[in-house]
Amino acid sequence: MSKKKSRSRKKKRSSSFSTGFVAMFFLIIGAVLAVLAFKFFENGNDISTDSSEAMNQSKYVESSVADDESSTSSRKEETSFESSTTSGDSSEDVSEESSENASEDVPQGKYSSVAWYKAENEERYKAYGDKKPELSPEKVVTYVNIGLDGPYYTNVYPAKKEDGIFILVNKYSYVERGFEPANLVELDASCKVSGKSVKLVKEAADAFKRLSADALELEYHIIGMSGYRTYAYQENLYNNYLKNDTKENVDTYSARPGYSEHHTGLALDVQTDSVSFSNFGQTKEYEWLLDNAHKYGFVIHYTEENQWITGYMPEEWHIRYLGVEAATYIYDNNLSVDEYLTMYGANGLQAAG
C-alpha cells in the first residue's frame, strides 16, 4: 500500500509541475510577443518618421538644387543677355566704326566732287583734311594739289609747257635745264632799265608796254629790270647767295634753279626810273600798281598774305602775267597765282562755272 501511494503522489506532483511549466512557458512567450509587438510598433513609427524627414530633406535638397539651378540658369540667362547686349553694343560700335572707316576709305563726294580733284591724291586729301578740319573740301584739294601738305621742294612734279600763259612754276613744280618758252621778245627801251636785256613772252611784253605807257601818262614811272632767266642764270644766282647765307634763308628770297617763275618768261621784276626794285614797295607807283595791274593781265605774285603758300618773302616788285580775265578774277577773289592755276590751270575760268 505504501508504495502505490508513494507512486500516486509522485504522479500528482509530476502532473502539477508539468501544468505549471506549460503555463509559465506560455506566459513567457506571451510576454516576449508583447515586447516584440511593442518594439515592432515603435520601430515602425521611427522608420516612418525617418522616411518622412528623408523625403522632406530630399525635397529640400531637390528644391535647393532646383532653386540653385534656376538661379544659375537665371544668372546664365542674365549673363547671356548682358553678353548679348554688350555684344550687340559692340557689334553696333564695330558696325558704326566700320561704317566710319568705310566713309573714310570712300570719297563719297567729299573731295571727288571738287572740279580739280585728282584721284591719285585721295589719301593726301584725307590726311590733310584731318589735319586741317577747318578747311573746306575745295581748299583741301587746292592746297594738296599745290603741294602744301608737304615741305617745300617735296612731292615735286614737272611743269607743263603746253599750259602756255597758265604754266605753274613754284617750289613744287619745276622746269628742266633746257626749258625755254616760245615767243620771247625784248622789252621796248621805253619800258625797261636802260642798257639791260629784259625779255618776256610776246603777249606779256605787249601787255606790260601798255601798262608802263598808261602809268607814265599819270606820271608813274614803272619799268622792267629782270624778266626771263635761263636755268644756268638762276643756278649761278642761287649759288652766289649760298656763299653768304644759309640755304634756309636763301630759299625765302631766291628760287632754286628750275623752280623760278622767271623761267616762264611771264614774270617781271619792276622798279621806277629813280628807285630800285628793293624799295619799290615804298613808292606811289606801287600803290597804283596794286589797284591797276590786273587791268593789264598782271598780278603781284608774292605778298605777305600768301607767303605761307609761295614760301617767299613779300616781293612788291615781282609781277606775273596771266591775261586780263584771270588776273581780274584773282584780284576780285583775293587769290594767289598758285591757287588760281591749281584750280583752273590752262582751262582758265571755264572751270570756275
C-alpha positions in Angstrom: 0.0 0.0 0.0 2.7 2.5 0.8 4.5 2.0 -2.5 1.3 2.7 -4.5 0.5 5.8 -2.5 4.0 7.0 -3.0 3.8 6.5 -6.7 0.5 8.2 -6.9 1.8 11.2 -5.0 4.8 11.3 -7.4 2.4 11.2 -10.4 0.3 14.0 -8.9 3.4 16.1 -8.2 4.7 15.4 -11.7 1.4 16.4 -13.3 1.2 19.5 -11.3 4.7 20.5 -12.2 4.0 20.0 -15.9 0.9 22.1 -15.8 2.8 24.9 -14.1 5.6 24.7 -16.5 3.4 25.0 -19.5 1.5 27.9 -18.0 4.8 29.6 -17.3 6.0 28.8 -20.8 3.0 30.4 -22.4 3.3 33.4 -20.1 6.8 34.0 -21.0 6.0 33.5 -24.7 3.2 36.0 -24.4 5.4 38.5 -22.7 8.0 38.1 -25.3 5.5 38.5 -28.1 4.0 41.5 -26.4 7.5 43.1 -26.1 8.2 42.3 -29.7 4.9 43.7 -30.8 5.6 46.9 -28.9 9.1 47.1 -30.3 7.8 46.5 -33.8 5.2 49.2 -33.5 7.8 51.7 -32.1 10.3 50.9 -34.8 7.6 51.3 -37.4 6.9 54.8 -36.2 10.6 55.7 -36.2 11.1 54.4 -39.8 8.1 56.2 -40.9 9.3 59.4 -39.3 12.9 59.0 -40.7 11.4 58.3 -44.1 9.3 61.4 -43.9 12.2 63.6 -42.8 14.4 61.9 -45.6 11.7 62.7 -48.1 11.3 66.3 -46.8 15.1 66.6 -46.7 15.2 65.2 -50.3 12.5 67.7 -51.3 14.5 70.5 -49.7 17.7 69.4 -51.4 15.9 69.0 -54.7 14.2 72.3 -54.1 17.5 73.9 -53.2 19.2 72.3 -56.2 16.3 73.4 -58.4 16.5 76.9 -57.0 20.2 76.9 -57.5 19.9 75.6 -61.0 17.1 78.1 -61.6 19.2 80.8 -60.1 22.2 79.6 -62.1 20.1 79.4 -65.2 18.8 82.8 -64.5 22.3 84.1 -63.9 23.3 82.4 -67.1 20.4 84.0 -68.9 21.3 87.4 -67.4 24.9 86.9 -68.3 23.9 85.7 -71.7 21.6 88.8 -72.1 24.3 91.1 -70.8 26.8 89.4 -73.1 24.3 89.6 -75.9 23.6 93.3 -75.1 27.3 94.1 -74.8 28.0 92.1 -77.9 25.1 93.9 -79.6 26.5 97.3 -78.5 30.0 96.2 -79.5 28.6 95.0 -82.8 26.8 98.3 -83.3 30.1 100.1 -82.4 32.0 97.9 -84.8 29.3 98.4 -87.4 29.4 102.2 -86.9 33.2 102.1 -86.8 33.3 100.1 -89.9 30.8 102.5 -91.5 33.0 105.4 -90.5 36.1 103.6 -91.8 34.2 102.9 -95.0 33.3 106.5 -95.3 36.9 107.4 -94.8 38.0 104.9 -97.4 35.5 106.0 -99.9 35.4 109.6 -101.1 31.6 109.7 -101.2 31.8 113.1 -103.0 33.6 114.9 -100.2 36.7 115.5 -102.4 35.9 113.9 -105.6 33.1 116.3 -106.3 35.6 119.2 -106.5 36.3 120.0 -110.1 40.1 119.9 -109.8 40.1 116.7 -107.8 42.9 114.2 -108.6 42.3 110.6 -107.8 46.0 109.9 -107.1 45.9 112.5 -104.3 42.9 111.0 -102.4 44.9 109.7 -99.4 46.7 113.0 -99.2 43.4 114.9 -99.2 42.2 112.8 -96.3 45.3 113.2 -94.3 45.4 117.0 -94.9 41.7 117.3 -94.3 42.1 115.6 -90.9 45.0 117.9 -90.0 43.1 121.0 -91.2 39.4 120.2 -90.3 38.5 123.9 -90.6 39.2 123.9 -94.4 36.5 123.3 -97.0 37.0 120.3 -99.4 37.8 122.8 -102.1 40.6 124.3 -100.2 41.9 120.9 -99.1 42.1 119.8 -102.7 43.6 123.1 -103.8 46.3 123.1 -101.2 47.2 119.5 -101.6 47.4 119.9 -105.4 49.7 122.8 -104.9 51.8 120.6 -102.6 51.3 122.4 -99.3 50.6 119.1 -97.4 54.4 118.5 -97.5 57.5 120.7 -97.1 58.7 122.9 -99.9 60.6 121.1 -102.7 58.9 117.7 -101.8 56.4 115.8 -104.0 57.7 117.8 -106.9 56.5 117.4 -110.5 57.4 118.9 -113.9 55.6 122.0 -115.1 53.6 121.7 -118.3 55.0 123.8 -121.1 51.8 123.3 -123.1 49.9 125.3 -120.5 51.2 128.4 -122.1 50.5 131.6 -120.1 48.9 129.3 -117.4 52.0 127.4 -116.7 52.7 127.0 -112.9 56.3 127.0 -111.7 56.8 127.2 -107.9 58.5 125.3 -105.1 56.7 122.1 -106.1 56.7 122.5 -109.9 59.9 122.8 -111.9 61.2 123.1 -115.5 64.2 121.2 -116.9 67.6 122.7 -117.6 66.9 123.1 -121.3 63.5 124.7 -120.9 62.8 127.9 -122.9 59.4 129.4 -123.5 58.2 130.2 -127.1 57.9 133.8 -128.5 60.4 135.5 -126.2 60.9 139.2 -127.2 63.0 142.0 -125.8 61.1 144.8 -124.0 61.0 148.1 -125.6 63.6 150.6 -124.4 60.8 152.8 -123.2 59.7 150.4 -120.5 62.9 148.8 -119.2 66.0 149.8 -117.4 68.5 151.3 -119.8 71.2 149.1 -121.1 69.6 145.8 -119.7 68.3 142.9 -121.7 64.8 142.2 -120.4 62.8 139.5 -122.2 59.2 138.3 -121.9 56.8 136.1 -123.8 55.4 138.5 -126.5 51.9 138.5 -125.1 53.2 139.6 -121.7 55.7 142.1 -123.2 52.9 143.8 -125.2 50.7 144.0 -122.1 53.5 145.5 -120.0 54.3 148.1 -122.6 50.6 149.3 -122.3 50.8 149.3 -118.6 54.0 151.3 -118.5 52.8 153.8 -121.0 49.4 154.3 -119.2 51.2 154.7 -115.9 53.6 157.3 -117.4 50.7 159.4 -118.5 49.8 159.6 -114.8 53.4 160.4 -114.0 54.1 156.9 -112.6 57.3 155.5 -113.8 57.2 151.7 -113.9 59.9 149.9 -115.9 61.1 146.4 -116.1 64.6 145.3 -114.8 64.5 141.5 -114.8 62.4 139.1 -117.0 63.2 135.7 -118.4 66.0 133.8 -116.8 67.8 130.7 -118.1 68.4 127.7 -115.8 72.1 128.5 -115.7 71.5 132.1 -114.8 69.3 131.1 -111.8 71.7 128.4 -110.8 74.6 130.9 -110.6 72.4 133.5 -108.8 71.2 131.0 -106.2 74.7 129.6 -105.6 76.2 133.1 -105.1 73.6 133.7 -102.4 74.6 130.5 -100.7 78.1 131.8 -100.3 76.9 134.4 -97.8 73.8 132.9 -96.3 72.2 129.7 -95.1 70.1 127.6 -97.5 67.1 128.0 -95.3 67.3 131.8 -95.6 68.2 131.8 -99.2 65.1 129.7 -100.0 62.9 132.5 -98.7 64.1 135.1 -101.2 65.6 133.2 -104.1 64.3 130.2 -106.1 66.3 127.1 -106.7 67.3 126.6 -110.3 64.4 125.1 -112.3 61.9 126.4 -109.7 62.0 130.1 -110.6 58.9 131.7 -112.2 61.3 133.8 -114.2 62.0 130.7 -116.3 58.5 131.0 -117.8 59.1 134.4 -119.5 55.8 135.5 -117.8 57.3 137.1 -114.7 58.9 140.5 -114.4 60.7 142.5 -111.6 59.9 146.2 -111.8 61.2 149.5 -110.4 60.9 153.2 -111.1 63.3 155.3 -113.0 64.8 156.6 -109.8 64.1 153.9 -107.1 65.5 150.3 -107.3 63.2 147.3 -107.1 64.1 146.5 -103.5 62.4 149.8 -102.4 59.6 149.7 -104.9 57.0 148.9 -102.2 57.5 152.4 -100.7 56.7 154.2 -103.9 53.5 155.8 -105.3 54.0 153.6 -108.4 53.5 150.5 -106.2 50.2 151.9 -104.8 49.0 152.5 -108.3 50.1 149.0 -109.5 48.2 147.4 -106.6 44.9 148.7 -107.9 45.6 148.5 -111.7 47.9 145.6 -112.6 45.0 143.2 -113.2 43.6 145.5 -115.8 46.6 144.7 -117.9 46.7 141.0 -117.1 49.3 141.2 -114.3 49.2 140.1 -110.6 51.6 140.9 -107.8 52.5 137.3 -107.0 54.5 137.3 -103.7 52.6 139.1 -101.0 52.7 139.0 -97.2 49.2 137.3 -97.2 50.2 134.4 -99.4 53.7 133.9 -98.1 52.7 130.7 -96.4 51.7 129.4 -99.9 54.5 130.7 -102.0 57.3 130.3 -99.5 58.8 133.6 -100.5 59.1 136.8 -98.6 56.9 139.6 -100.0 58.2 141.0 -103.3 56.2 144.1 -104.2 58.2 144.3 -107.4 57.5 140.8 -108.8 54.5 140.6 -111.2 53.2 137.7 -113.1 51.3 137.8 -116.4 48.1 135.6 -116.7 45.9 137.7 -119.0 43.2 140.2 -118.0 40.4 137.7 -117.3 42.4 135.5 -115.0 44.2 138.4 -113.3 40.9 140.2 -112.6 39.4 137.0 -111.2 42.4 136.7 -108.9 42.2 140.3 -107.9 38.4 140.2 -107.2 38.6 136.9 -105.2 41.9 137.7 -103.3 43.6 134.5 -104.6 47.2 133.7 -105.1 48.6 132.8 -108.6 49.2 129.3 -107.2 45.6 128.8 -106.1 44.2 130.0 -109.3 46.4 128.0 -111.6 45.9 124.9 -109.4 42.1 125.3 -109.5 41.6 126.3 -113.1 45.0 126.0 -114.8 45.1 126.0 -118.6 41.3 125.9 -118.6 41.1 129.4 -117.3 37.8 130.5 -115.9 35.9 127.9 -117.9 36.3 125.6 -114.9 35.0 128.2 -112.5 31.4 127.8 -113.6 
